[in-house]
Amino acid sequence: MSIATTFIFVIANFISFYSLTKISKMRTVFAVAYLVAVVSSFPTTEEGSGLIDESSGFMPVESSLLEELPCMRKKRDDVEASGRCFGAFVGRCNCNACLNFWRCEEDIACGGLKGACNTTINTCDCFQGYKQAGYPQYIDALRKLCNQKVCNKKNATEECHGLPCNSGRCVC
């Protein structure tokens, strides 16, 4: 029996037990504690399922989502320190910086996306910014720009059309 099937079976038994016996609050607490004990005794992995890595306790992530890039930061004494940046979509254009209908006077308020601030009504129109950047449909921007196009801090303005570049968490 799989973990999910066993879990559903235990939940169903608990609910039917509770509804048939009209138990007191104290018994409910003990019943819930029993349920938690039973569920926590389930194995964390099934052969070949890849559910949870027992060594770390974390769910494995597709390597295309979790990336690692070198980082360079300056210390206080102007000596460069090297290290690594970790996270999802590190070194890719961050389209989440532009929020439609956000109040703006300049493109910087729209995440920096060039041409996204509609100065007539003072709100962000990210779709217009994507059109000006050469992506006629929003789906084109999603396929070719957002979390797709490679960038770094130095070339993000050109490569991402003003949008920031995802940096992730950097440890230098």
C-alpha positions in Angstrom: 0.0 0.0 0.0 1.4 3.4 -0.9 2.0 6.2 1.6 -0.9 8.3 0.2 -3.3 5.3 0.3 -2.3 4.5 3.9 -2.6 8.2 4.9 -6.1 8.4 3.4 -7.1 5.2 5.1 -6.0 6.4 8.5 -7.7 9.8 8.1 -11.0 8.1 7.0 -10.8 5.8 10.1 -10.2 8.7 12.4 -13.1 10.7 11.0 -15.5 7.8 11.2 -14.3 7.0 14.7 -14.8 10.6 15.8 -18.3 10.9 14.2 -19.6 7.6 15.6 -18.5 8.0 19.2 -19.0 11.7 20.1 -15.9 11.7 22.1 -14.8 14.4 24.5 -12.2 17.0 23.8 -9.5 15.1 25.8 -10.1 12.0 23.7 -9.9 14.1 20.6 -6.5 15.4 21.6 -5.3 11.8 22.2 -6.8 10.7 18.9 -5.0 13.4 17.0 -1.8 12.6 18.8 -2.2 9.0 17.7 -2.9 10.0 14.1 0.2 12.2 14.0 2.3 9.3 15.5 0.9 6.9 12.9 1.5 9.3 10.0 5.0 10.2 11.1 6.0 6.6 11.3 5.5 6.2 7.5 8.7 5.8 5.5 9.9 9.1 3.9 10.9 7.4 0.6 9.6 4.7 -1.6 11.9 2.8 -3.9 12.5 5.0 -6.9 9.9 7.7 -5.9 12.4 10.5 -5.3 10.1 12.0 -2.7 12.5 13.2 0.0 16.2 12.9 0.3 16.7 11.3 3.6 20.2 12.8 4.2 19.0 16.4 4.0 15.2 16.1 4.4 14.7 18.4 1.4 12.7 17.6 -1.8 15.1 17.3 -4.7 14.9 20.1 -7.3 15.3 19.8 -11.0 18.8 21.0 -11.9 17.5 23.4 -14.4 15.7 25.3 -11.7 18.4 25.4 -9.1 21.6 27.0 -10.4 24.9 28.1 -9.1 27.0 31.0 -10.3 30.2 32.5 -9.1 29.8 35.9 -7.3 32.2 38.7 -6.9 31.7 41.2 -4.1 33.9 43.9 -2.7 34.8 43.8 1.0 35.2 47.0 3.0 38.9 47.2 2.3 38.2 47.1 -1.5 39.6 43.6 -1.9 37.4 41.4 -4.0 36.0 38.3 -2.4 34.9 35.3 -4.5 32.1 32.8 -3.7 28.9 31.3 -5.1 25.3 32.4 -5.7 22.6 29.8 -5.2 18.9 29.8 -6.0 16.2 29.5 -8.7 16.9 31.1 -12.0 20.2 32.7 -10.9 21.6 34.8 -13.7 18.3 35.1 -15.6 16.1 38.1 -16.3 13.6 38.7 -13.5 10.2 39.7 -15.1 8.5 39.6 -11.7 10.0 43.1 -11.1 7.4 44.6 -13.4 3.9 44.8 -11.9 1.0 45.8 -14.1 -1.2 48.7 -12.9 1.4 49.8 -10.4 1.6 53.6 -10.1 4.6 55.1 -11.9 6.1 58.3 -13.3 9.1 56.6 -14.8 10.1 53.1 -16.0 12.1 52.5 -12.8 8.8 52.1 -10.9 7.9 49.3 -13.3 10.9 47.2 -12.3 13.0 49.1 -14.8 11.4 47.6 -17.9 11.9 50.1 -20.7 8.7 51.6 -22.0 6.5 50.0 -19.4 5.4 53.2 -17.6 2.3 54.7 -19.3 2.8 58.3 -18.4 -0.7 59.2 -19.6 -2.4 57.3 -16.8 0.7 56.9 -14.6 0.5 53.1 -14.3 2.7 50.3 -15.4 1.8 48.4 -18.6 4.4 45.6 -18.6 2.8 44.1 -21.8 3.6 47.4 -23.6 7.2 47.2 -22.3 7.6 43.7 -23.6 6.2 44.8 -27.0 8.8 47.6 -27.2 11.5 45.1 -26.2 10.6 42.9 -29.2 8.2 40.4 -27.7 4.8 41.0 -29.4 2.9 38.6 -27.1 3.3 38.0 -23.4 3.9 34.3 -24.1 6.9 35.3 -26.2 8.4 37.2 -23.3 7.8 34.2 -21.1 9.4 31.8 -23.5 12.4 33.9 -24.5 13.0 36.5 -21.7 11.5 35.8 -18.3 13.8 33.4 -16.3 15.2 32.3 -19.7 17.6 34.9 -20.9 21.1 34.7 -19.4 22.3 37.9 -17.8 24.6 39.4 -15.1 24.6 42.6 -13.1 26.7 44.4 -15.6 24.7 43.6 -18.7 21.2 43.3 -17.3 20.1 46.7 -18.5 20.8 45.7 -22.2 20.0 42.0 -22.0 16.9 42.2 -19.8 15.6 45.5 -21.3 16.0 47.3 -17.9 14.7 44.4 -15.8 17.0 43.2 -13.0 18.9 40.0 -13.2 18.1 37.3 -10.6 21.1 37.0 -8.2 19.9 34.4 -5.8 21.6 34.1 -2.4 25.3 34.9 -2.6 27.9 33.5 -0.2 31.2 35.2 -0.7 
